[in-house]
């Protein structure tokens, strides 16, 4: 039978409408369409097989409807992005070991405060049940960091770590190795508490929990790049399309160390924004007029204003250990996505005319109560042996952010 042009057009219209109806019906069938971690559908997108959502049934392929990261206490979410890292102030020390470079940092979490004496005593108390007395002594912070042949700091040596008045001051005398051990202990301790609180099956391995959408990521020391990115907190400085109007020398706006205006910050105009050494022999100003410069030495971890990420004392109070091994030329070798230096790869010690460098040297950053303002800039960096400690280096922990959009 031959169709006229009119009839042919009519039949084609019916065919197209029917086809669209069928396709629409398929797209609305449960299990089809756009999938997300929270909405996986009912069937496999590639095989059509029905999903199993019962995590107790091991005879079928299991798919979790849950995708939740449990970050743990004291952590602030740090939204990642593009950033210019490196020293943005005059390199008065002539180190030339942190030249400016553009990198991208993924989302992560970071402690809002430095780890306190109270935090570290909790760690020591719990470790008494797990290690020998000799091993426990190796975990204790060194109180000898307060002694000096030409200074009288006996009070701090005897009381700083244990007296309740210093409970929420940052722990001092802790080496990089001790900070690393604390991070591992904290991971196990917090994960165990969360398992009990959420009534998670204690027989599940970490891998099985991850597959079930429960992410209990590890606490760790932040990478140097993460620390510097979090300290600068370059949010709220953008205009138009991803342009930034200005950089930051310190973890706040402006070129000074005092609060230039009383906007979005606690305290008064003219208050110091960090606890640092003002000049030779001046650790806190004169009696009766110390403004808000905290103590002569350290101060409470919640003193001073937080930066725009909500992190306290990212400049001053305590220098802080980071994960990275120190090399002067790391900035030349780093990847431009989540950079870190784990060892001397690509920059061997033999490249330098010195025997000082080794893979046991770790970076610390941030400036402290006994440092002048130069060291408050996030781009400055120094190093020390991972088993050494002082009264002006502490630490805080970080954690990766897992899943879609930082979930």
C-alpha positions as CSV (number, residue, x, y, z in Angstrom):
1,X,0.0,0.0,0.0
2,X,1.4,3.3,-1.0
3,X,1.0,6.3,1.4
4,X,0.3,9.8,0.3
5,X,2.5,12.5,1.6
6,X,-0.2,13.6,3.9
7,X,-0.7,10.1,5.4
8,X,3.0,9.5,5.6
9,X,3.4,12.6,7.7
10,X,0.6,11.5,9.9
11,X,2.1,8.1,10.5
12,X,5.5,9.6,11.2
13,X,4.0,11.9,13.8
14,X,2.3,9.0,15.5
15,X,5.6,7.0,15.5
16,X,7.6,9.9,17.0
17,X,5.0,10.5,19.8
18,X,5.0,6.8,20.6
19,X,8.8,6.6,20.7
20,X,9.0,9.6,23.0
21,X,6.4,8.1,25.3
22,X,8.4,4.9,25.5
23,X,11.7,6.7,26.2
24,X,10.0,8.9,28.8
25,X,8.6,5.8,30.4
26,X,12.1,4.2,30.5
27,X,13.6,7.3,32.1
28,X,11.0,7.3,34.8
29,X,11.5,3.6,35.6
30,X,13.0,3.3,39.1
31,X,16.7,2.8,38.9
32,X,17.3,4.8,35.8
33,X,18.3,8.4,35.3
34,X,20.9,10.5,37.0
35,X,22.6,8.7,39.9
36,X,24.2,10.2,43.0
37,X,25.7,8.7,46.1
38,X,22.5,9.6,48.1
39,X,20.2,8.4,45.3
40,X,21.7,5.4,43.6
41,X,18.4,4.1,42.1
42,X,17.0,0.6,42.5
43,X,18.8,-1.1,39.6
44,X,22.2,-1.1,38.0
45,X,22.5,1.4,35.3
46,X,24.7,-0.9,33.2
47,X,23.2,-4.4,33.8
48,X,19.7,-3.7,35.0
49,X,20.1,-6.0,38.0
50,X,18.3,-5.1,41.2
51,X,20.4,-3.6,43.9
52,X,20.8,-5.2,47.3
53,X,20.5,-2.6,50.2
54,X,20.8,-5.1,53.0
55,X,24.3,-5.0,54.3
56,X,23.8,-8.3,56.2
57,X,23.1,-10.2,52.9
58,X,26.5,-11.2,51.6
59,X,25.1,-13.3,48.7
60,X,24.2,-10.3,46.5
61,X,26.1,-7.2,45.4
62,X,25.6,-4.6,48.1
63,X,25.0,-0.9,47.4
64,X,24.8,1.7,50.2
65,X,22.3,4.6,50.1
66,X,24.4,6.4,52.7
67,X,27.5,8.5,52.0
68,X,28.4,10.3,55.1
69,X,31.8,11.5,56.4
70,X,32.0,11.7,60.1
71,X,34.7,14.3,60.7
72,X,35.1,14.0,64.4
73,X,35.3,16.8,67.1
74,X,37.1,20.1,66.9
75,X,37.4,20.2,63.1
76,X,36.5,23.0,60.8
77,X,35.6,22.4,57.1
78,X,38.1,24.1,54.8
79,X,36.8,24.5,51.3
80,X,39.5,23.9,48.8
81,X,40.4,25.8,45.7
82,X,43.1,27.6,43.7
83,X,45.6,29.6,45.6
84,X,48.9,31.3,45.3
85,X,51.2,29.9,48.0
86,X,54.6,31.1,48.9
87,X,56.2,34.1,50.5
88,X,54.5,37.3,49.5
89,X,56.6,39.5,51.7
90,X,60.2,40.6,51.3
91,X,62.5,37.6,51.9
92,X,64.6,39.3,54.5
93,X,66.3,36.0,55.5
94,X,67.3,35.4,51.9
95,X,66.2,31.8,52.1
96,X,64.4,31.8,48.8
97,X,62.9,28.5,49.8
98,X,59.2,29.3,49.2
99,X,58.7,31.2,46.0
100,X,55.2,32.0,44.8
101,X,53.4,29.4,42.8
102,X,49.8,28.6,41.9
103,X,48.3,25.3,43.2
104,X,44.9,23.8,43.9
105,X,44.0,22.3,47.3
106,X,41.2,19.8,47.8
107,X,38.6,20.2,50.5
108,X,39.8,19.1,54.0
109,X,39.2,19.6,57.7
110,X,41.5,21.2,60.2
111,X,41.5,21.6,64.0
112,X,40.1,25.0,64.9
113,X,42.7,25.2,67.7
114,X,46.2,24.1,68.6
115,X,46.3,20.8,70.6
116,X,46.2,21.8,74.2
117,X,47.9,20.5,77.4
118,X,44.5,19.0,78.3
119,X,44.3,17.1,75.0
120,X,47.8,15.7,75.3
121,X,47.3,14.6,78.9
122,X,44.3,12.7,77.8
123,X,46.5,10.9,75.3
124,X,49.1,10.1,77.9
125,X,46.5,8.8,80.3
126,X,45.1,6.4,77.7
127,X,48.5,5.2,76.5
128,X,49.3,4.1,80.1
129,X,47.1,1.1,79.4
130,X,48.8,0.2,76.2
131,X,52.6,0.8,76.5
132,X,55.4,0.1,79.0
133,X,56.5,2.8,81.4
134,X,59.7,3.3,79.4
135,X,57.7,3.8,76.2
136,X,55.3,6.2,78.0
137,X,58.2,8.4,79.0
138,X,59.1,8.8,75.4
139,X,55.6,10.2,74.7
140,X,55.7,12.7,77.5
141,X,56.3,16.3,76.3
142,X,59.8,17.5,77.3
143,X,59.6,19.9,80.3
144,X,63.3,20.7,79.8
145,X,62.4,22.9,76.9
146,X,61.8,25.7,79.5
147,X,65.3,25.5,81.0
148,X,68.0,27.8,80.0
149,X,71.5,28.6,81.3
150,X,70.7,32.3,81.3
151,X,67.0,32.4,82.0
152,X,64.8,31.6,85.0
153,X,61.7,29.8,83.8
154,X,61.5,27.2,86.5
155,X,57.7,27.8,87.0
156,X,56.9,26.8,83.5
157,X,59.1,23.7,83.7
158,X,57.3,22.5,86.8
159,X,53.8,23.6,86.1
160,X,53.1,24.4,82.4
161,X,52.0,20.9,81.3
162,X,50.2,19.8,84.4
163,X,48.7,22.8,86.3
164,X,45.0,23.2,85.5
165,X,45.5,26.9,84.9
166,X,47.3,26.0,81.7
167,X,44.8,23.3,80.6
168,X,43.8,25.1,77.4
169,X,47.1,26.5,76.5
170,X,48.9,24.8,73.6
171,X,51.1,21.8,74.5
172,X,54.8,22.6,74.3
173,X,57.9,20.4,74.2
174,X,56.3,18.0,71.6
175,X,58.4,16.6,68.7
176,X,57.1,15.9,65.2
177,X,57.3,12.2,66.0
178,X,55.2,12.6,69.2
179,X,52.7,14.7,67.3
180,X,52.5,12.0,64.6
181,X,51.9,9.3,67.3
182,X,49.2,11.5,68.9
183,X,47.4,11.7,65.5
184,X,47.4,7.9,65.1
185,X,46.1,7.4,68.7
186,X,43.4,10.1,68.2
187,X,42.2,8.3,65.1
188,X,41.8,5.0,66.8
189,X,40.2,6.6,69.9
190,X,37.7,8.7,68.1
191,X,36.8,6.0,65.6
192,X,36.1,3.6,68.5
193,X,33.8,6.1,70.2
194,X,31.9,6.8,67.0
195,X,31.4,3.1,66.4
196,X,29.9,2.7,69.8
197,X,27.7,5.9,69.5
198,X,26.4,4.9,66.1
199,X,26.1,1.2,67.1
200,X,28.2,0.2,64.1
201,X,28.9,-3.5,63.9
202,X,32.2,-4.0,65.7
203,X,33.1,-6.9,63.4
204,X,33.2,-4.6,60.3
205,X,36.6,-3.8,59.0
206,X,37.5,-0.3,58.0
207,X,37.1,-1.3,54.3
208,X,33.6,-2.7,55.0
209,X,32.6,0.5,56.8
210,X,33.8,2.6,53.9
211,X,31.8,0.4,51.5
212,X,28.7,1.0,53.7
213,X,29.2,4.7,53.3
214,X,30.6,5.4,56.8
215,X,33.9,7.3,56.4
216,X,36.0,7.5,59.5
217,X,39.1,9.2,58.0
218,X,42.4,9.4,59.8
219,X,43.6,12.4,61.8
220,X,47.1,13.4,60.7
221,X,49.4,16.4,60.6
222,X,48.4,18.8,57.8
223,X,50.6,19.1,54.7
224,X,52.5,22.3,54.4
225,X,50.3,23.4,51.5
226,X,47.1,22.7,53.5
227,X,48.4,24.6,56.5
228,X,49.5,27.6,54.5
229,X,46.2,27.6,52.5
230,X,44.1,27.4,55.7
231,X,46.2,30.1,57.4
232,X,45.7,32.7,54.6
233,X,42.0,31.9,54.4
234,X,41.6,33.8,51.1
235,X,37.8,33.8,51.2
236,X,35.8,36.9,51.0
237,X,38.5,38.7,49.0
238,X,37.0,37.8,45.6
239,X,35.3,40.1,43.1
240,X,33.6,39.5,39.7
241,X,34.7,36.1,38.2
242,X,37.2,34.3,40.4
243,X,39.4,37.4,40.7
244,X,40.9,38.4,44.0
245,X,41.4,42.0,44.7
246,X,44.3,41.6,47.1
247,X,46.6,39.0,48.7
248,X,47.3,38.5,52.4
249,X,50.7,38.8,54.1
250,X,49.1,37.5,57.4
251,X,46.0,35.4,58.1
252,X,44.0,38.7,58.1
253,X,43.6,41.8,55.8
254,X,46.0,44.7,55.9
255,X,49.8,45.1,56.3
256,X,49.8,45.4,60.1
257,X,49.5,43.2,63.1
258,X,46.7,45.3,64.8
259,X,43.0,45.2,64.1
260,X,42.5,48.2,61.8
261,X,38.7,48.1,62.2
262,X,36.1,46.5,64.4
263,X,34.3,44.5,61.7
264,X,33.7,40.7,61.7
265,X,36.2,40.3,64.5
266,X,36.0,40.2,68.2
267,X,38.0,42.8,70.1
268,X,38.6,46.5,69.6
269,X,40.2,48.5,66.9
270,X,43.9,48.6,67.5
271,X,44.0,45.2,69.3
272,X,46.8,42.8,68.3
273,X,45.7,40.0,66.1
274,X,48.4,37.6,67.2
275,X,50.4,36.6,70.3
276,X,54.0,37.4,69.3
277,X,57.3,39.1,70.3
278,X,56.9,42.8,69.6
279,X,60.6,43.5,69.7
280,X,63.9,42.8,71.5
281,X,63.0,41.9,75.0
282,X,59.3,42.9,74.6
283,X,57.0,39.9,74.9
284,X,53.8,41.5,76.0
285,X,54.0,45.3,76.6
286,X,54.1,47.2,79.8
287,X,52.2,46.4,83.0
288,X,48.7,47.9,83.0
289,X,48.6,48.4,79.2
290,X,49.1,45.0,77.6
291,X,45.9,45.4,75.6
292,X,45.0,41.9,74.4
293,X,48.5,40.5,73.8
294,X,47.7,37.5,75.9
295,X,50.4,36.4,78.3
296,X,54.1,37.1,78.4
297,X,54.5,33.6,77.0
298,X,51.7,31.5,75.5
299,X,47.9,32.1,75.9
300,X,44.7,30.2,75.7
301,X,44.0,28.6,72.4
302,X,40.8,30.5,72.0
303,X,42.3,33.9,72.6
304,X,42.6,36.4,69.7
305,X,40.3,36.5,66.7
306,X,40.0,33.4,64.5
307,X,40.7,33.8,60.8
308,X,38.0,33.7,58.1
309,X,38.0,29.8,58.1
310,X,37.3,30.0,61.9
311,X,40.8,28.8,62.9
312,X,42.5,30.3,65.9
313,X,46.1,31.3,66.2
314,X,47.2,30.5,62.6
315,X,49.8,33.2,63.3
316,X,51.6,33.5,66.7
317,X,51.1,31.7,70.0
318,X,52.7,28.5,68.7
319,X,54.6,27.5,65.6
320,X,53.1,24.3,64.3
321,X,54.5,21.1,62.9
322,X,53.4,20.0,59.4
323,X,53.7,16.8,57.5
324,X,56.4,17.7,55.0
325,X,60.1,16.9,54.9
326,X,62.1,20.0,54.5
327,X,63.9,20.8,51.3
328,X,64.9,24.4,50.2
329,X,63.7,23.8,46.6
330,X,60.5,21.9,47.2
331,X,58.5,24.6,45.4
332,X,60.3,23.6,42.2
333,X,59.3,20.0,42.5
334,X,55.8,20.1,44.0
335,X,52.8,18.8,42.1
336,X,50.3,21.7,41.5
337,X,47.5,19.6,43.0
338,X,47.7,18.9,46.7
339,X,51.5,19.2,46.9
340,X,53.4,17.5,49.7
341,X,57.0,16.3,50.2
342,X,57.2,13.0,51.9
343,X,60.9,12.5,51.4
344,X,63.9,13.6,49.3
345,X,62.6,12.3,46.0
346,X,63.6,14.6,43.1
347,X,65.7,16.7,45.5
348,X,68.4,14.4,46.9
349,X,70.7,15.7,49.7
350,X,73.7,15.3,47.4
351,X,72.4,18.3,45.5
352,X,73.5,20.5,48.4
353,X,76.9,21.5,49.7
354,X,75.9,20.8,53.3
355,X,75.5,17.8,55.5
356,X,72.7,19.4,57.5
357,X,69.8,18.3,55.4
358,X,68.2,14.9,55.9
359,X,64.8,13.2,55.5
360,X,64.4,13.6,59.3
361,X,64.0,17.4,59.0
362,X,60.4,18.5,59.2
363,X,58.8,21.9,58.4
364,X,57.1,24.0,61.0
365,X,55.2,27.2,60.3
366,X,53.2,30.1,61.8
367,X,55.4,32.1,64.2
368,X,55.0,31.9,68.0
369,X,55.0,33.9,71.2
370,X,58.8,34.3,71.0
371,X,59.0,35.2,67.3
372,X,58.9,38.7,65.8
373,X,56.2,39.6,63.3
374,X,58.1,38.5,60.2
375,X,57.5,34.8,61.1
376,X,53.7,35.3,61.4
377,X,53.3,35.3,57.6
378,X,52.0,31.9,56.4
379,X,54.6,31.9,53.6
380,X,57.6,31.7,55.9
381,X,59.0,28.3,56.8
382,X,61.6,26.8,59.1
383,X,62.6,23.3,60.0
384,X,63.8,21.1,62.8
385,X,64.7,17.4,63.4
386,X,61.6,15.3,63.8
387,X,62.7,14.1,67.2
388,X,63.5,17.5,68.6
389,X,61.2,19.8,70.6
390,X,61.1,23.4,71.9
391,X,58.8,25.6,73.9
392,X,57.5,27.4,70.8
393,X,56.4,24.5,68.5
394,X,53.1,22.7,68.9
395,X,50.7,21.3,66.4
396,X,47.1,20.7,65.2
397,X,45.6,17.9,63.2
398,X,43.9,17.7,59.8
399,X,41.7,15.2,58.0
400,X,40.8,14.6,54.3
401,X,37.3,15.4,53.1
402,X,35.7,12.5,51.3
403,X,33.0,12.2,48.7
404,X,30.8,14.5,46.6
405,X,31.1,18.2,47.4
406,X,32.9,17.7,50.7
407,X,30.3,15.3,52.2
